[in-house]
Amino acid sequence: MAKPFVKALWKWPQWLLELFSWGKSFKNNPIIGSYWLNRCGLHVMRVILAQSLFRFRLLLLAPLVAAGDRRDFLRNGYILRKDFLPEEQFQCLVLELQNYEGQVREFVEGTTLTQRAFMTHRVREQFPELKALVEDSRLDRLVRYCSSKNRPPLFYIENLCNHANVTPRPDPQRDMHADTFHPCVKGWLYIDPVDDSNGPYIYVPGSHCLTWRRLKWEYRQSLEACKRGDARAPGRYWDGSFRVTERDLAEMGFQPRKFCVPANTLLIGNVYGFHCRGEAKARSHRMTVWMQARDNPFNPLFTLWPKSTARAFEWGWGKVLGRLDRGKLASGEQRNFVGRFSR
């Protein structure tokens, strides 16, 4: 009896700190997951504060990008650039990534085999074309602005093998969802062309904005995530990545957009907006340079040292990945290998 109490007492400082960070789990944090606190508006207050600080930082970082890009990002929640790299440079990048040989993490989502390689600044030194992309000032400024933190993102190579010969599992990427309660950014430079055969990205333009209807939906979802407790089915709901139905989207006045785009297209999106991976209709592949930028949403400031801060986050995330790997490898959920991507 005393042991669980002491353990919970020890956890309270961590739970309180998570409240003022990107912590989002309604299951693992009893403060975030408190029905009565959320009934009083805890989740909604966190959403509003995070959005307000995000917009404030974007305002300060406005000189980084052109006015047209700012308007697109603020209005739609994404920036889309076709033919991002010069054709010759892009073809050299394609060849380099397709011949990549190194550390790969592999796991199954639905009928999709997902392969990712975490490309730290040290690893990128071995891949000159990828390094040139990362150091491209156009990309650098766009992601530093869109993240609102003036920090380059984490970089991966991602390779999706659709309808692979795997045992199907629940696929959280196919459900329309928001990644978390606050604005954050993911980006993709498509190495392969994207259409219905290999699972296009689907995004709901404007759903990143905090309208009154969205706020009411957030309130309802926060209560739903709390009140059922352990009775809730396993999935990606009560970890704070809320799923949204077609009916919910219609009630909020939103219409999804499917991104069937040619190779060499750059897409940067605010994944507080609703999105999902479209269904792939054929056995196929889709490779991207995948980017992710997530930071403490309640910090009102942005970094003045983009490169050194990015490397610090990269080092920290490498430690987190190592810890996550141990559990996933032990459960059989993931395998790690040194080799090439399946193409």
Secondary structure as a PSIPRED ss2 file (coil, helix, strand):
# PSIPRED VFORMAT (PSIPRED V4.0)

   1 M C   1.000  0.000  0.000
   2 A H   0.000  1.000  0.000
   3 K H   0.000  1.000  0.000
   4 P H   0.000  1.000  0.000
   5 F H   0.000  1.000  0.000
   6 V H   0.000  1.000  0.000
   7 K H   0.000  1.000  0.000
   8 A H   0.000  1.000  0.000
   9 L H   0.000  1.000  0.000
  10 W H   0.000  1.000  0.000
  11 K H   0.000  1.000  0.000
  12 W H   0.000  1.000  0.000
  13 P H   0.000  1.000  0.000
  14 Q H   0.000  1.000  0.000
  15 W H   0.000  1.000  0.000
  16 L H   0.000  1.000  0.000
  17 L H   0.000  1.000  0.000
  18 E H   0.000  1.000  0.000
  19 L H   0.000  1.000  0.000
  20 F C   1.000  0.000  0.000
  21 S C   1.000  0.000  0.000
  22 W C   1.000  0.000  0.000
  23 G C   1.000  0.000  0.000
  24 K C   1.000  0.000  0.000
  25 S C   1.000  0.000  0.000
  26 F C   1.000  0.000  0.000
  27 K C   1.000  0.000  0.000
  28 N C   1.000  0.000  0.000
  29 N C   1.000  0.000  0.000
  30 P C   1.000  0.000  0.000
  31 I C   1.000  0.000  0.000
  32 I C   1.000  0.000  0.000
  33 G C   1.000  0.000  0.000
  34 S C   1.000  0.000  0.000
  35 Y H   0.000  1.000  0.000
  36 W H   0.000  1.000  0.000
  37 L H   0.000  1.000  0.000
  38 N H   0.000  1.000  0.000
  39 R H   0.000  1.000  0.000
  40 C C   1.000  0.000  0.000
  41 G C   1.000  0.000  0.000
  42 L H   0.000  1.000  0.000
  43 H H   0.000  1.000  0.000
  44 V H   0.000  1.000  0.000
  45 M H   0.000  1.000  0.000
  46 R H   0.000  1.000  0.000
  47 V H   0.000  1.000  0.000
  48 I H   0.000  1.000  0.000
  49 L H   0.000  1.000  0.000
  50 A H   0.000  1.000  0.000
  51 Q H   0.000  1.000  0.000
  52 S H   0.000  1.000  0.000
  53 L H   0.000  1.000  0.000
  54 F H   0.000  1.000  0.000
  55 R H   0.000  1.000  0.000
  56 F H   0.000  1.000  0.000
  57 R H   0.000  1.000  0.000
  58 L H   0.000  1.000  0.000
  59 L H   0.000  1.000  0.000
  60 L H   0.000  1.000  0.000
  61 L C   1.000  0.000  0.000
  62 A H   0.000  1.000  0.000
  63 P H   0.000  1.000  0.000
  64 L H   0.000  1.000  0.000
  65 V C   1.000  0.000  0.000
  66 A C   1.000  0.000  0.000
  67 A H   0.000  1.000  0.000
  68 G H   0.000  1.000  0.000
  69 D H   0.000  1.000  0.000
  70 R H   0.000  1.000  0.000
  71 R H   0.000  1.000  0.000
  72 D H   0.000  1.000  0.000
  73 F H   0.000  1.000  0.000
  74 L H   0.000  1.000  0.000
  75 R H   0.000  1.000  0.000
  76 N H   0.000  1.000  0.000
  77 G C   1.000  0.000  0.000
  78 Y E   0.000  0.000  1.000
  79 I E   0.000  0.000  1.000
  80 L E   0.000  0.000  1.000
  81 R E   0.000  0.000  1.000
  82 K C   1.000  0.000  0.000
  83 D C   1.000  0.000  0.000
  84 F C   1.000  0.000  0.000
  85 L C   1.000  0.000  0.000
  86 P C   1.000  0.000  0.000
  87 E H   0.000  1.000  0.000
  88 E H   0.000  1.000  0.000
  89 Q H   0.000  1.000  0.000
  90 F H   0.000  1.000  0.000
  91 Q H   0.000  1.000  0.000
  92 C H   0.000  1.000  0.000
  93 L H   0.000  1.000  0.000
  94 V H   0.000  1.000  0.000
  95 L H   0.000  1.000  0.000
  96 E H   0.000  1.000  0.000
  97 L H   0.000  1.000  0.000
  98 Q H   0.000  1.000  0.000
  99 N C   1.000  0.000  0.000
 100 Y C   1.000  0.000  0.000
 101 E C   1.000  0.000  0.000
 102 G E   0.000  0.000  1.000
 103 Q E   0.000  0.000  1.000
 104 V E   0.000  0.000  1.000
 105 R E   0.000  0.000  1.000
 106 E E   0.000  0.000  1.000
 107 F E   0.000  0.000  1.000
 108 V E   0.000  0.000  1.000
 109 E E   0.000  0.000  1.000
 110 G C   1.000  0.000  0.000
 111 T C   1.000  0.000  0.000
 112 T E   0.000  0.000  1.000
 113 L E   0.000  0.000  1.000
 114 T E   0.000  0.000  1.000
 115 Q E   0.000  0.000  1.000
 116 R E   0.000  0.000  1.000
 117 A E   0.000  0.000  1.000
 118 F E   0.000  0.000  1.000
 119 M C   1.000  0.000  0.000
 120 T C   1.000  0.000  0.000
 121 H H   0.000  1.000  0.000
 122 R H   0.000  1.000  0.000
 123 V H   0.000  1.000  0.000
 124 R H   0.000  1.000  0.000
 125 E C   1.000  0.000  0.000
 126 Q C   1.000  0.000  0.000
 127 F C   1.000  0.000  0.000
 128 P H   0.000  1.000  0.000
 129 E H   0.000  1.000  0.000
 130 L H   0.000  1.000  0.000
 131 K H   0.000  1.000  0.000
 132 A H   0.000  1.000  0.000
 133 L H   0.000  1.000  0.000
 134 V H   0.000  1.000  0.000
 135 E C   1.000  0.000  0.000
 136 D C   1.000  0.000  0.000
 137 S H   0.000  1.000  0.000
 138 R H   0.000  1.000  0.000
 139 L H   0.000  1.000  0.000
 140 D H   0.000  1.000  0.000
 141 R H   0.000  1.000  0.000
 142 L H   0.000  1.000  0.000
 143 V H   0.000  1.000  0.000
 144 R H   0.000  1.000  0.000
 145 Y H   0.000  1.000  0.000
 146 C H   0.000  1.000  0.000
 147 S H   0.000  1.000  0.000
 148 S C   1.000  0.000  0.000
 149 K C   1.000  0.000  0.000
 150 N C   1.000  0.000  0.000
 151 R C   1.000  0.000  0.000
 152 P C   1.000  0.000  0.000
 153 P C   1.000  0.000  0.000
 154 L E   0.000  0.000  1.000
 155 F E   0.000  0.000  1.000
 156 Y E   0.000  0.000  1.000
 157 I E   0.000  0.000  1.000
 158 E E   0.000  0.000  1.000
 159 N E   0.000  0.000  1.000
 160 L E   0.000  0.000  1.000
 161 C E   0.000  0.000  1.000
 162 N E   0.000  0.000  1.000
 163 H C   1.000  0.000  0.000
 164 A C   1.000  0.000  0.000
 165 N C   1.000  0.000  0.000
 166 V C   1.000  0.000  0.000
 167 T C   1.000  0.000  0.000
 168 P C   1.000  0.000  0.000
 169 R C   1.000  0.000  0.000
 170 P C   1.000  0.000  0.000
 171 D C   1.000  0.000  0.000
 172 P H   0.000  1.000  0.000
 173 Q H   0.000  1.000  0.000
 174 R H   0.000  1.000  0.000
 175 D C   1.000  0.000  0.000
 176 M C   1.000  0.000  0.000
 177 H E   0.000  0.000  1.000
 178 A C   1.000  0.000  0.000
 179 D C   1.000  0.000  0.000
 180 T C   1.000  0.000  0.000
 181 F C   1.000  0.000  0.000
 182 H C   1.000  0.000  0.000
 183 P C   1.000  0.000  0.000
 184 C C   1.000  0.000  0.000
 185 V E   0.000  0.000  1.000
 186 K E   0.000  0.000  1.000
 187 G E   0.000  0.000  1.000
 188 W E   0.000  0.000  1.000
 189 L E   0.000  0.000  1.000
 190 Y E   0.000  0.000  1.000
 191 I C   1.000  0.000  0.000
 192 D C   1.000  0.000  0.000
 193 P C   1.000  0.000  0.000
 194 V C   1.000  0.000  0.000
 195 D C   1.000  0.000  0.000
 196 D C   1.000  0.000  0.000
 197 S C   1.000  0.000  0.000
 198 N C   1.000  0.000  0.000
 199 G C   1.000  0.000  0.000
 200 P C   1.000  0.000  0.000
 201 Y E   0.000  0.000  1.000
 202 I E   0.000  0.000  1.000
 203 Y E   0.000  0.000  1.000
 204 V C   1.000  0.000  0.000
 205 P C   1.000  0.000  0.000
 206 G C   1.000  0.000  0.000
 207 S C   1.000  0.000  0.000
 208 H C   1.000  0.000  0.000
 209 C C   1.000  0.000  0.000
 210 L C   1.000  0.000  0.000
 211 T C   1.000  0.000  0.000
 212 W H   0.000  1.000  0.000
 213 R H   0.000  1.000  0.000
 214 R H   0.000  1.000  0.000
 215 L H   0.000  1.000  0.000
 216 K H   0.000  1.000  0.000
 217 W H   0.000  1.000  0.000
 218 E H   0.000  1.000  0.000
 219 Y H   0.000  1.000  0.000
 220 R H   0.000  1.000  0.000
 221 Q H   0.000  1.000  0.000
 222 S H   0.000  1.000  0.000
 223 L H   0.000  1.000  0.000
 224 E H   0.000  1.000  0.000
 225 A H   0.000  1.000  0.000
 226 C H   0.000  1.000  0.000
 227 K H   0.000  1.000  0.000
 228 R C   1.000  0.000  0.000
 229 G H   0.000  1.000  0.000
 230 D H   0.000  1.000  0.000
 231 A H   0.000  1.000  0.000
 232 R C   1.000  0.000  0.000
 233 A C   1.000  0.000  0.000
 234 P C   1.000  0.000  0.000
 235 G C   1.000  0.000  0.000
 236 R C   1.000  0.000  0.000
 237 Y C   1.000  0.000  0.000
 238 W C   1.000  0.000  0.000
 239 D C   1.000  0.000  0.000
 240 G C   1.000  0.000  0.000
 241 S C   1.000  0.000  0.000
 242 F C   1.000  0.000  0.000
 243 R E   0.000  0.000  1.000
 244 V C   1.000  0.000  0.000
 245 T C   1.000  0.000  0.000
 246 E H   0.000  1.000  0.000
 247 R H   0.000  1.000  0.000
 248 D H   0.000  1.000  0.000
 249 L H   0.000  1.000  0.000
 250 A H   0.000  1.000  0.000
 251 E H   0.000  1.000  0.000
 252 M H   0.000  1.000  0.000
 253 G C   1.000  0.000  0.000
 254 F C   1.000  0.000  0.000
 255 Q C   1.000  0.000  0.000
 256 P C   1.000  0.000  0.000
 257 R E   0.000  0.000  1.000
 258 K E   0.000  0.000  1.000
 259 F E   0.000  0.000  1.000
 260 C C   1.000  0.000  0.000
 261 V C   1.000  0.000  0.000
 262 P C   1.000  0.000  0.000
 263 A C   1.000  0.000  0.000
 264 N C   1.000  0.000  0.000
 265 T C   1.000  0.000  0.000
 266 L E   0.000  0.000  1.000
 267 L E   0.000  0.000  1.000
 268 I E   0.000  0.000  1.000
 269 G E   0.000  0.000  1.000
 270 N E   0.000  0.000  1.000
 271 V C   1.000  0.000  0.000
 272 Y C   1.000  0.000  0.000
 273 G C   1.000  0.000  0.000
 274 F C   1.000  0.000  0.000
 275 H E   0.000  0.000  1.000
 276 C E   0.000  0.000  1.000
 277 R E   0.000  0.000  1.000
 278 G C   1.000  0.000  0.000
 279 E C   1.000  0.000  0.000
 280 A C   1.000  0.000  0.000
 281 K C   1.000  0.000  0.000
 282 A C   1.000  0.000  0.000
 283 R C   1.000  0.000  0.000
 284 S E   0.000  0.000  1.000
 285 H E   0.000  0.000  1.000
 286 R E   0.000  0.000  1.000
 287 M E   0.000  0.000  1.000
 288 T E   0.000  0.000  1.000
 289 V E   0.000  0.000  1.000
 290 W E   0.000  0.000  1.000
 291 M E   0.000  0.000  1.000
 292 Q E   0.000  0.000  1.000
 293 A E   0.000  0.000  1.000
 294 R C   1.000  0.000  0.000
 295 D C   1.000  0.000  0.000
 296 N C   1.000  0.000  0.000
 297 P C   1.000  0.000  0.000
 298 F C   1.000  0.000  0.000
 299 N C   1.000  0.000  0.000
 300 P C   1.000  0.000  0.000
 301 L C   1.000  0.000  0.000
 302 F C   1.000  0.000  0.000
 303 T C   1.000  0.000  0.000
 304 L C   1.000  0.000  0.000
 305 W C   1.000  0.000  0.000
 306 P H   0.000  1.000  0.000
 307 K H   0.000  1.000  0.000
 308 S H   0.000  1.000  0.000
 309 T H   0.000  1.000  0.000
 310 A H   0.000  1.000  0.000
 311 R H   0.000  1.000  0.000
 312 A H   0.000  1.000  0.000
 313 F H   0.000  1.000  0.000
 314 E H   0.000  1.000  0.000
 315 W H   0.000  1.000  0.000
 316 G H   0.000  1.000  0.000
 317 W H   0.000  1.000  0.000
 318 G H   0.000  1.000  0.000
 319 K H   0.000  1.000  0.000
 320 V H   0.000  1.000  0.000
 321 L H   0.000  1.000  0.000
 322 G H   0.000  1.000  0.000
 323 R H   0.000  1.000  0.000
 324 L H   0.000  1.000  0.000
 325 D H   0.000  1.000  0.000
 326 R H   0.000  1.000  0.000
 327 G H   0.000  1.000  0.000
 328 K H   0.000  1.000  0.000
 329 L H   0.000  1.000  0.000
 330 A H   0.000  1.000  0.000
 331 S H   0.000  1.000  0.000
 332 G C   1.000  0.000  0.000
 333 E C   1.000  0.000  0.000
 334 Q E   0.000  0.000  1.000
 335 R E   0.000  0.000  1.000
 336 N E   0.000  0.000  1.000
 337 F E   0.000  0.000  1.000
 338 V E   0.000  0.000  1.000
 339 G E   0.000  0.000  1.000
 340 R C   1.000  0.000  0.000
 341 F C   1.000  0.000  0.000
 342 S C   1.000  0.000  0.000
 343 R C   1.000  0.000  0.000
